Amino acid sequence: MLYLEYESYPEMAAKELERVRQEIREHWGISDVAIAHRLGRLEIEETSMIVAVGSPHRNEGFQAAAYVVDRVKESVPIWKKEYFEGGSHWVACDDHEIHEHPAPAEPALTD
């Protein structure tokens, strides 16, 4: 692969990202969530997405961050195109493995 290119429907992507943030608030009670996804050309191994979660307990924070990554790939209108020596192709959503997330665990007494 030579490089990647990401495109988006910006207005709908912003709405879907906010919906994912709301899901985190509802499921984990976490309101400190930041999500950013790059668009345009990216070289191989460049970072395409960052998720930051502020949580009183690390386990819930890790669960919430993993959930965000999967939900963004599943529902946010951002599309990836891979470029090769002989051409290019769009990567379909079903090419990504989406993980089931268990219900939030009760908060631990200590970290």
Contacts in CASP RR format, 6 or more apart in sequence:
PFRMAT RR
TARGET T0000
AUTHOR 0000-0000-0000
METHOD contacts of the structure
MODEL  1
MLYLEYESYPEMAAKELERVRQEIREHWGISDVAIAHRLGRLEIEETSMI
VAVGSPHRNEGFQAAAYVVDRVKESVPIWKKEYFEGGSHWVACDDHEIHE
HPAPAEPALTD
1 44 0 8 1.000
1 82 0 8 1.000
1 83 0 8 1.000
1 84 0 8 1.000
2 44 0 8 1.000
2 83 0 8 1.000
2 84 0 8 1.000
2 85 0 8 1.000
3 41 0 8 1.000
3 42 0 8 1.000
3 43 0 8 1.000
3 44 0 8 1.000
3 83 0 8 1.000
4 41 0 8 1.000
4 42 0 8 1.000
4 43 0 8 1.000
4 44 0 8 1.000
4 48 0 8 1.000
4 80 0 8 1.000
4 81 0 8 1.000
4 82 0 8 1.000
4 83 0 8 1.000
5 40 0 8 1.000
5 41 0 8 1.000
5 42 0 8 1.000
5 80 0 8 1.000
5 81 0 8 1.000
5 83 0 8 1.000
6 37 0 8 1.000
6 38 0 8 1.000
6 39 0 8 1.000
6 40 0 8 1.000
6 42 0 8 1.000
6 48 0 8 1.000
6 78 0 8 1.000
6 79 0 8 1.000
6 80 0 8 1.000
6 81 0 8 1.000
7 39 0 8 1.000
7 40 0 8 1.000
7 78 0 8 1.000
7 79 0 8 1.000
7 81 0 8 1.000
8 37 0 8 1.000
8 39 0 8 1.000
8 76 0 8 1.000
8 77 0 8 1.000
8 78 0 8 1.000
8 79 0 8 1.000
9 77 0 8 1.000
12 77 0 8 1.000
13 37 0 8 1.000
13 76 0 8 1.000
13 77 0 8 1.000
13 78 0 8 1.000
16 75 0 8 1.000
16 76 0 8 1.000
16 77 0 8 1.000
17 35 0 8 1.000
17 72 0 8 1.000
17 76 0 8 1.000
19 75 0 8 1.000
20 35 0 8 1.000
20 68 0 8 1.000
20 71 0 8 1.000
20 72 0 8 1.000
20 75 0 8 1.000
20 76 0 8 1.000
21 33 0 8 1.000
21 35 0 8 1.000
23 67 0 8 1.000
23 71 0 8 1.000
24 30 0 8 1.000
24 33 0 8 1.000
24 53 0 8 1.000
24 64 0 8 1.000
24 67 0 8 1.000
24 68 0 8 1.000
25 31 0 8 1.000
25 33 0 8 1.000
27 64 0 8 1.000
27 67 0 8 1.000
27 103 0 8 1.000
27 104 0 8 1.000
28 55 0 8 1.000
28 60 0 8 1.000
28 61 0 8 1.000
28 63 0 8 1.000
28 64 0 8 1.000
28 104 0 8 1.000
30 53 0 8 1.000
30 54 0 8 1.000
30 55 0 8 1.000
30 60 0 8 1.000
30 61 0 8 1.000
30 64 0 8 1.000
32 52 0 8 1.000
32 53 0 8 1.000
32 54 0 8 1.000
32 55 0 8 1.000
33 51 0 8 1.000
33 52 0 8 1.000
33 53 0 8 1.000
33 54 0 8 1.000
33 64 0 8 1.000
33 68 0 8 1.000
34 50 0 8 1.000
34 51 0 8 1.000
34 52 0 8 1.000
34 53 0 8 1.000
35 49 0 8 1.000
35 50 0 8 1.000
35 51 0 8 1.000
35 68 0 8 1.000
35 72 0 8 1.000
36 49 0 8 1.000
36 50 0 8 1.000
37 48 0 8 1.000
37 49 0 8 1.000
37 72 0 8 1.000
37 76 0 8 1.000
37 78 0 8 1.000
38 46 0 8 1.000
38 47 0 8 1.000
38 48 0 8 1.000
38 49 0 8 1.000
39 78 0 8 1.000
42 48 0 8 1.000
48 80 0 8 1.000
49 69 0 8 1.000
49 72 0 8 1.000
51 65 0 8 1.000
51 68 0 8 1.000
51 69 0 8 1.000
51 72 0 8 1.000
52 65 0 8 1.000
53 61 0 8 1.000
53 64 0 8 1.000
53 65 0 8 1.000
53 68 0 8 1.000
54 61 0 8 1.000
55 61 0 8 1.000
55 64 0 8 1.000
56 107 0 8 1.000
57 107 0 8 1.000
57 108 0 8 1.000
57 111 0 8 1.000
58 111 0 8 1.000
59 105 0 8 1.000
59 108 0 8 1.000
60 104 0 8 1.000
60 105 0 8 1.000
60 107 0 8 1.000
63 101 0 8 1.000
63 102 0 8 1.000
63 104 0 8 1.000
63 105 0 8 1.000
66 99 0 8 1.000
66 101 0 8 1.000
67 101 0 8 1.000
70 98 0 8 1.000
70 99 0 8 1.000
70 101 0 8 1.000
72 78 0 8 1.000
73 93 0 8 1.000
73 96 0 8 1.000
73 98 0 8 1.000
74 93 0 8 1.000
74 96 0 8 1.000
74 98 0 8 1.000
79 90 0 8 1.000
79 91 0 8 1.000
80 90 0 8 1.000
80 91 0 8 1.000
81 88 0 8 1.000
81 89 0 8 1.000
81 90 0 8 1.000
81 91 0 8 1.000
82 88 0 8 1.000
82 89 0 8 1.000
82 90 0 8 1.000
82 91 0 8 1.000
END
